[in-house]
């Protein structure tokens, strides 16, 4: 008999883990809604032609392709089909893969916008929380199936959207108990300006995909790759003199104008960052926000501001990223529609909160109430009372089996219930309930109405 196991890079989530994941997702979702984003879902499957070529060479290698259910002989002309049958008489050969699992939520969103453009009112803000798949090598904080939480606005060039996203970052990390988060910001025009100033004779996308490896292979590794591309050592030295980390202020942006010799591309980036500063001047940010000119974000579709968030000393890379994309819908036939968005990696955030034991105290107990009983009659009465509690919005479970009260308490403790309500004949006759705090052992009697008021006050 085969031992059951998960495919590598995937996981099961039991009730305890799901409660914690729901805590993360609830915070992110509520803040998205607060900023005017609307919900959207797209299929797990996309046409492979819709996915290929949107993520760069490295991204294309990580696409999960769905094998065709049609035999290849049904997809070629009769002469070729006959040759295949003669050479492989007893072998079933699949046809060309035409479907793939979505790599992210941004490209499917762009496809949705183009497909439904006559139904959408622009600018359109949507949030989307769904799993994505990448044929990556599993390691700490990196999975083959994981959940992304995206917020995007499309159909507007205004930098007010970038300003809102920066505020969302601040609020999300504060509410998650991660105020030490660092939000790195860069602009693709800075990277284009670097290529322009250094007079590099290869595409900007090749430069950004190389620079994007800085965290993985280090400065020496990036320099070696650039040397292999024909960049001189002098140019590499000049490049790393241009790459700086700084706080985003009007003064630091003035200094960058000088450092880039007032390059037109760099000035575009500087103007955009000034606009974001103006929109957020009244905000008191708790998280650290810095301009990092080495930030590249390897995806090819970014054209403006780019973002990446990380938690220091977590042992995990970025927990969120995103940016402005001006041409993504154009590849699907809808030109001149600009968008910007960010994506939170809930799985990485979970790993950090779990390893650093940062869950709020509310997760130490089960928020439901367990009704315990002594026999069939008291169980039926407990069901009637439990329904009154459910009508008030409380989460309630009546113990389903006829077992001794101590066994019911064992179940309650194993499931981390904070409160149990014990229903016996006396409670049935008096309409009083015995409420036991399983954390402290304290027990007291209250009427049904008093009990409802008590649990409402306890925020159960």
C-alpha positions as CSV (number, residue, x, y, z in Angstrom):
1,X,0.0,0.0,0.0
2,X,1.3,3.4,-1.0
3,X,2.0,5.8,1.9
4,X,0.0,9.0,1.4
5,X,2.1,12.2,1.0
6,X,1.8,15.6,-0.5
7,X,3.5,16.6,-3.8
8,X,6.8,18.4,-2.9
9,X,6.2,22.1,-2.4
10,X,2.6,21.8,-1.4
11,X,1.0,21.5,2.0
12,X,-2.2,20.7,3.9
13,X,-3.7,23.3,6.3
14,X,-5.4,21.9,9.3
15,X,-7.9,23.9,11.4
16,X,-5.3,25.5,13.7
17,X,-3.2,26.7,10.7
18,X,-6.3,27.9,8.8
19,X,-7.4,30.0,11.8
20,X,-4.0,31.7,11.6
21,X,-4.1,32.1,7.9
22,X,-7.6,33.6,8.1
23,X,-6.2,36.1,10.6
24,X,-3.6,37.2,8.0
25,X,-6.1,37.2,5.1
26,X,-8.7,39.0,7.1
27,X,-6.4,41.9,7.9
28,X,-5.2,42.2,4.3
29,X,-8.7,41.9,2.8
30,X,-10.3,44.4,5.1
31,X,-7.6,47.0,4.4
32,X,-8.0,46.4,0.7
33,X,-11.8,47.0,1.0
34,X,-11.1,50.1,3.1
35,X,-9.2,51.6,0.2
36,X,-12.0,50.9,-2.3
37,X,-10.9,47.7,-3.9
38,X,-13.5,45.2,-5.1
39,X,-13.3,41.4,-5.1
40,X,-12.4,39.3,-8.2
41,X,-11.6,35.7,-8.9
42,X,-10.2,34.1,-12.1
43,X,-9.8,30.4,-13.1
44,X,-6.7,28.4,-12.0
45,X,-6.3,27.4,-15.6
46,X,-5.3,29.9,-18.3
47,X,-4.5,29.4,-21.9
48,X,-0.7,28.8,-22.1
49,X,-0.4,31.5,-24.8
50,X,-1.8,34.0,-22.3
51,X,0.9,33.2,-19.8
52,X,4.0,32.6,-22.0
53,X,6.3,35.6,-22.5
54,X,4.9,37.7,-19.8
55,X,7.3,36.9,-17.0
56,X,10.7,36.9,-18.7
57,X,12.9,33.9,-19.6
58,X,13.3,32.8,-16.0
59,X,9.5,33.0,-15.3
60,X,8.6,31.0,-18.4
61,X,10.7,28.2,-17.1
62,X,8.6,28.0,-14.0
63,X,5.2,27.8,-15.7
64,X,3.3,24.6,-15.0
65,X,2.0,23.3,-18.3
66,X,-1.0,21.0,-18.5
67,X,-0.5,18.0,-20.7
68,X,-3.0,17.7,-23.5
69,X,-5.6,14.9,-23.3
70,X,-5.6,14.7,-27.1
71,X,-3.2,12.4,-28.8
72,X,-0.7,14.1,-31.1
73,X,-2.0,12.2,-34.1
74,X,-5.2,14.2,-33.9
75,X,-3.3,17.5,-34.1
76,X,-1.1,16.9,-37.2
77,X,-1.9,16.2,-40.8
78,X,-2.6,12.6,-41.9
79,X,0.8,11.9,-43.4
80,X,2.6,12.9,-40.2
81,X,0.0,11.0,-38.1
82,X,0.7,7.8,-40.1
83,X,4.4,8.1,-39.6
84,X,3.9,8.5,-35.8
85,X,1.7,5.4,-35.7
86,X,4.1,3.3,-37.7
87,X,7.1,4.3,-35.5
88,X,5.3,4.2,-32.2
89,X,2.5,1.6,-32.7
90,X,1.8,1.0,-29.0
91,X,2.6,4.4,-27.5
92,X,0.2,7.1,-26.6
93,X,1.8,10.5,-27.3
94,X,0.1,13.6,-26.0
95,X,-0.5,16.7,-28.1
96,X,0.8,20.1,-27.6
97,X,0.2,21.7,-24.1
98,X,-2.3,24.5,-24.5
99,X,-3.2,25.2,-20.9
100,X,-1.2,26.2,-17.8
101,X,-1.7,26.9,-14.1
102,X,-1.6,30.6,-13.4
103,X,1.8,31.9,-12.4
104,X,0.5,35.0,-10.7
105,X,-2.7,37.0,-10.4
106,X,-1.6,40.1,-12.4
107,X,-1.6,38.6,-15.9
108,X,-5.0,36.9,-15.5
109,X,-6.3,40.3,-14.2
110,X,-5.0,42.0,-17.3
111,X,-6.7,39.3,-19.4
112,X,-9.9,39.8,-17.5
113,X,-9.8,43.6,-18.0
114,X,-9.4,43.3,-21.7
115,X,-12.0,40.6,-22.0
116,X,-14.6,42.5,-20.0
117,X,-13.6,46.1,-20.8
118,X,-17.1,47.0,-21.9
119,X,-18.5,45.9,-18.5
120,X,-15.9,47.7,-16.3
121,X,-16.0,51.3,-15.1
122,X,-12.5,52.7,-15.1
123,X,-10.5,53.3,-13.1
124,X,-11.1,49.8,-11.7
125,X,-9.7,48.7,-8.4
126,X,-9.8,45.0,-7.6
127,X,-8.4,42.7,-4.9
128,X,-7.9,39.0,-5.5
129,X,-6.9,36.3,-3.0
130,X,-6.2,33.0,-4.7
131,X,-3.5,30.3,-5.0
132,X,-0.8,30.4,-7.8
133,X,1.6,27.8,-9.0
134,X,5.3,27.8,-9.9
135,X,7.5,24.9,-10.9
136,X,10.2,26.1,-8.5
137,X,12.7,24.3,-6.3
138,X,11.0,24.1,-2.8
139,X,12.9,25.6,0.1
140,X,12.3,27.8,3.1
141,X,9.6,30.4,2.3
142,X,9.4,29.1,-1.3
143,X,6.6,26.7,-2.4
144,X,5.2,25.4,-5.6
145,X,1.6,26.2,-4.6
146,X,1.1,29.3,-2.5
147,X,-1.5,32.1,-2.0
148,X,-1.2,35.6,-3.2
149,X,-3.2,38.6,-2.0
150,X,-3.3,41.2,-4.8
151,X,-4.6,44.7,-5.0
152,X,-4.5,46.5,-8.4
153,X,-5.9,49.6,-10.0
154,X,-6.1,49.9,-13.7
155,X,-7.2,52.6,-16.0
156,X,-5.5,55.6,-14.4
157,X,-2.0,57.2,-14.6
158,X,-2.4,59.0,-11.3
159,X,0.3,58.5,-8.7
160,X,-2.4,58.7,-6.0
161,X,-2.7,54.9,-6.5
162,X,1.0,54.4,-5.6
163,X,0.5,56.6,-2.6
164,X,-2.5,54.5,-1.4
165,X,-0.5,51.3,-1.9
166,X,2.3,52.7,0.3
167,X,-0.3,53.5,3.0
168,X,-1.8,50.0,2.6
169,X,1.7,48.5,3.3
170,X,2.0,50.6,6.4
171,X,-1.4,49.6,7.8
172,X,-1.1,45.9,6.9
173,X,2.2,45.4,8.6
174,X,1.2,47.4,11.7
175,X,-2.0,45.2,12.1
176,X,0.0,42.0,11.5
177,X,2.4,43.0,14.4
178,X,5.3,43.5,12.0
179,X,6.0,47.3,12.4
180,X,9.7,46.6,11.7
181,X,8.9,45.9,8.0
182,X,10.9,47.6,5.4
183,X,9.3,48.8,2.2
184,X,11.8,49.3,-0.7
185,X,10.8,51.5,-3.6
186,X,12.5,52.0,-6.9
187,X,11.4,53.1,-10.4
188,X,12.1,51.4,-13.7
189,X,13.1,54.7,-15.3
190,X,16.1,54.8,-12.9
191,X,17.1,51.4,-14.2
192,X,16.6,52.5,-17.8
193,X,18.7,55.6,-17.0
194,X,21.5,53.4,-15.7
195,X,21.5,51.5,-19.0
196,X,21.4,54.8,-20.9
197,X,24.2,56.5,-18.8
198,X,26.5,53.4,-19.1
199,X,25.6,53.1,-22.8
200,X,25.0,49.4,-22.5
201,X,24.2,47.7,-25.8
202,X,21.7,45.1,-24.6
203,X,18.0,45.2,-23.7
204,X,17.0,46.8,-20.4
205,X,15.1,43.6,-19.5
206,X,18.4,41.7,-19.6
207,X,20.0,44.2,-17.3
208,X,17.1,44.2,-14.8
209,X,16.9,40.4,-14.7
210,X,20.6,40.3,-13.9
211,X,20.4,43.0,-11.3
212,X,17.4,41.3,-9.8
213,X,19.7,38.4,-8.7
214,X,21.7,40.7,-6.4
215,X,20.2,39.1,-3.2
216,X,20.8,35.6,-4.5
217,X,24.3,35.8,-6.0
218,X,25.7,39.0,-4.4
219,X,27.5,41.9,-6.0
220,X,30.4,39.8,-7.3
221,X,28.0,37.4,-9.0
222,X,26.1,40.2,-10.7
223,X,29.4,41.8,-11.8
224,X,30.5,38.5,-13.3
225,X,27.3,38.1,-15.2
226,X,27.6,41.6,-16.6
227,X,31.2,41.0,-17.6
228,X,30.0,37.9,-19.4
229,X,27.5,40.1,-21.3
230,X,30.4,42.4,-22.4
231,X,30.1,45.1,-19.8
232,X,33.5,46.4,-18.7
233,X,34.8,46.4,-15.2
234,X,34.9,50.2,-15.3
235,X,31.2,50.3,-16.2
236,X,30.4,47.8,-13.4
237,X,32.2,50.1,-10.9
238,X,30.3,53.1,-12.2
239,X,27.0,51.2,-11.9
240,X,27.5,50.3,-8.2
241,X,28.4,53.9,-7.5
242,X,25.0,54.9,-8.9
243,X,23.2,52.2,-6.8
244,X,22.3,53.7,-3.4
245,X,19.9,53.2,-0.6
246,X,18.4,56.4,0.9
247,X,15.3,57.8,2.6
248,X,12.9,59.3,0.1
249,X,12.9,63.1,0.7
250,X,12.8,66.1,-1.6
251,X,16.5,66.7,-0.8
252,X,17.6,63.1,-1.6
253,X,15.7,63.3,-4.9
254,X,17.5,66.6,-5.7
255,X,20.8,64.8,-5.1
256,X,19.7,62.0,-7.5
257,X,19.1,64.5,-10.2
258,X,22.7,65.5,-10.0
259,X,24.0,61.9,-9.7
260,X,22.2,61.0,-12.9
261,X,23.4,64.1,-14.7
262,X,19.8,65.2,-15.1
263,X,19.1,62.2,-17.3
264,X,15.6,62.6,-18.8
265,X,14.6,59.1,-17.8
266,X,15.8,59.6,-14.2
267,X,14.0,62.9,-14.0
268,X,10.8,61.1,-14.9
269,X,11.3,58.7,-12.0
270,X,12.1,61.6,-9.6
271,X,9.0,63.5,-10.6
272,X,6.9,60.4,-9.9
273,X,8.5,59.9,-6.4
274,X,7.9,63.6,-5.6
275,X,4.2,63.2,-6.4
276,X,4.0,60.2,-4.0
277,X,5.7,62.3,-1.3
278,X,3.1,65.1,-1.8
279,X,0.2,62.7,-1.4
280,X,1.6,61.1,1.7
281,X,3.0,64.2,3.5
282,X,0.4,64.1,6.3
283,X,0.9,60.3,7.0
284,X,3.0,59.2,10.0
285,X,4.5,56.0,8.7
286,X,5.6,53.4,11.2
287,X,7.3,51.0,8.8
288,X,10.6,52.0,7.2
289,X,10.4,53.2,3.6
290,X,13.5,53.6,1.6
291,X,14.6,54.2,-2.0
292,X,16.7,51.2,-3.2
293,X,18.2,51.7,-6.7
294,X,19.3,48.1,-6.8
295,X,15.7,46.9,-6.6
296,X,14.8,45.5,-10.1
297,X,11.8,43.2,-9.8
298,X,12.6,40.7,-12.6
299,X,9.2,40.6,-14.2
300,X,9.3,42.3,-17.7
301,X,6.0,44.1,-17.5
302,X,6.9,46.7,-14.9
303,X,7.4,50.3,-16.3
304,X,7.2,52.7,-13.4
305,X,7.4,52.6,-9.6
306,X,8.3,49.2,-8.2
307,X,7.8,47.9,-4.6
308,X,9.3,45.2,-2.4
309,X,8.6,44.6,1.3
310,X,10.7,42.5,3.6
311,X,10.9,41.7,7.3
312,X,14.5,42.1,8.8
313,X,16.1,39.0,10.4
314,X,13.3,36.7,9.3
315,X,15.5,34.5,7.2
316,X,12.9,34.9,4.4
317,X,13.2,37.2,1.3
318,X,10.5,39.6,0.2
319,X,6.9,39.1,1.5
320,X,5.3,41.5,-1.0
321,X,6.1,43.2,-4.2
322,X,4.5,45.0,-7.1
323,X,4.7,48.0,-9.3
324,X,3.3,50.1,-12.2
325,X,2.7,48.4,-15.6
326,X,1.7,50.5,-18.5
327,X,1.7,48.0,-21.3
328,X,0.3,44.8,-19.9
329,X,-3.2,45.0,-21.3
330,X,-1.7,46.1,-24.7
331,X,-0.4,42.6,-25.3
332,X,-4.0,41.4,-25.1
333,X,-5.2,44.1,-27.5
334,X,-6.2,47.0,-25.2
335,X,-3.7,49.8,-25.5
336,X,-3.1,52.9,-23.4
337,X,-4.5,51.4,-20.1
338,X,-2.1,51.8,-17.2
339,X,-2.2,49.8,-14.0
340,X,-0.4,49.5,-10.7
341,X,-0.6,46.8,-8.0
342,X,1.0,44.9,-5.2
343,X,0.9,41.3,-4.0
344,X,1.3,39.9,-0.5
345,X,2.7,36.4,0.0
346,X,0.5,35.1,2.8
347,X,2.6,31.9,3.1
348,X,5.8,33.8,3.8
349,X,4.1,36.1,6.3
350,X,2.7,33.0,8.0
351,X,6.2,31.5,8.3
352,X,7.5,34.7,9.9
353,X,4.6,35.1,12.4
354,X,4.9,31.4,13.3
355,X,8.7,31.2,13.8
356,X,8.8,34.5,15.8
357,X,5.6,33.5,17.8
358,X,4.0,36.8,16.9
359,X,0.4,35.6,16.9
360,X,-2.0,37.7,19.0
361,X,-3.3,36.2,22.2
362,X,-6.7,35.6,20.6
363,X,-5.3,32.6,18.8
364,X,-4.5,30.8,22.1
365,X,-8.1,29.7,22.4
366,X,-10.9,28.5,20.3
367,X,-13.5,31.3,19.8
368,X,-16.4,28.8,19.8
369,X,-18.5,27.7,22.8
370,X,-18.9,24.0,23.6
371,X,-22.2,22.8,25.0
372,X,-21.8,19.7,27.3
373,X,-24.6,17.5,28.5
374,X,-25.4,14.3,30.5
375,X,-27.9,12.4,28.5
376,X,-30.2,12.5,25.4
377,X,-32.7,14.9,27.1
378,X,-30.1,17.4,28.2
379,X,-28.5,17.2,24.7
380,X,-31.8,18.0,23.0
381,X,-32.2,21.0,25.4
382,X,-28.7,22.1,24.7
383,X,-29.4,22.1,20.9
384,X,-32.4,24.4,21.5
385,X,-30.3,26.8,23.6
386,X,-27.4,26.6,21.2
387,X,-29.6,27.8,18.4
388,X,-30.5,30.9,20.4
389,X,-26.7,31.6,20.7
390,X,-26.2,31.0,17.0
391,X,-29.0,33.5,16.1
392,X,-27.0,36.1,18.0
393,X,-23.9,35.3,15.9
394,X,-22.0,33.2,18.4
395,X,-20.1,30.1,17.2
396,X,-21.4,27.1,19.0
397,X,-20.9,23.3,19.0
398,X,-23.0,20.9,20.9
399,X,-21.0,17.8,21.8
400,X,-22.4,15.1,19.4
401,X,-22.0,11.9,21.4
402,X,-23.3,10.4,24.7
403,X,-20.1,10.3,26.7
404,X,-19.1,11.1,30.3
405,X,-18.7,14.8,31.1
406,X,-15.0,14.4,31.7
407,X,-14.6,13.0,28.1
408,X,-16.4,16.1,26.8
409,X,-14.0,18.3,28.8
410,X,-11.1,16.4,27.4
411,X,-12.4,17.2,23.9
412,X,-12.9,20.8,24.8
413,X,-9.3,21.1,26.1
414,X,-7.8,19.4,23.1
415,X,-9.7,21.8,20.8
416,X,-8.7,24.8,23.0
417,X,-12.2,25.9,23.8
418,X,-12.1,28.7,26.3
419,X,-15.7,28.2,27.5
420,X,-17.9,25.3,28.0
421,X,-21.6,25.5,28.9
422,X,-22.8,22.5,31.0
423,X,-26.5,21.5,30.7
424,X,-28.0,19.2,33.2
425,X,-31.5,18.5,34.6
426,X,-31.2,21.4,37.0
427,X,-30.3,23.8,34.2
428,X,-33.3,22.5,32.2
429,X,-35.7,23.1,35.0
430,X,-34.4,26.6,36.0
431,X,-33.4,27.9,32.5
432,X,-30.0,28.7,34.0
433,X,-26.7,27.8,32.4
434,X,-23.5,26.7,34.1
435,X,-20.6,28.5,32.3
436,X,-17.1,27.1,32.9
437,X,-14.0,29.0,31.9
438,X,-11.7,26.2,30.9
439,X,-8.6,28.4,31.1
440,X,-9.1,29.3,34.8
441,X,-11.5,26.6,36.0
442,X,-13.9,29.2,37.3
443,X,-17.6,28.2,37.0
444,X,-20.8,30.3,37.5
445,X,-24.5,30.1,36.7
446,X,-26.3,32.7,34.5
447,X,-29.6,32.9,32.9
448,X,-29.8,32.5,29.1
449,X,-30.2,36.2,28.6
450,X,-27.3,37.0,31.0
451,X,-25.2,34.5,29.2
452,X,-25.8,36.1,25.9
453,X,-24.8,39.5,27.3
454,X,-21.7,38.0,29.0
455,X,-20.4,36.3,25.8
456,X,-21.1,39.5,23.8
457,X,-19.0,41.4,26.3
458,X,-16.2,38.7,26.1
459,X,-16.1,39.1,22.3
460,X,-16.6,35.4,21.8
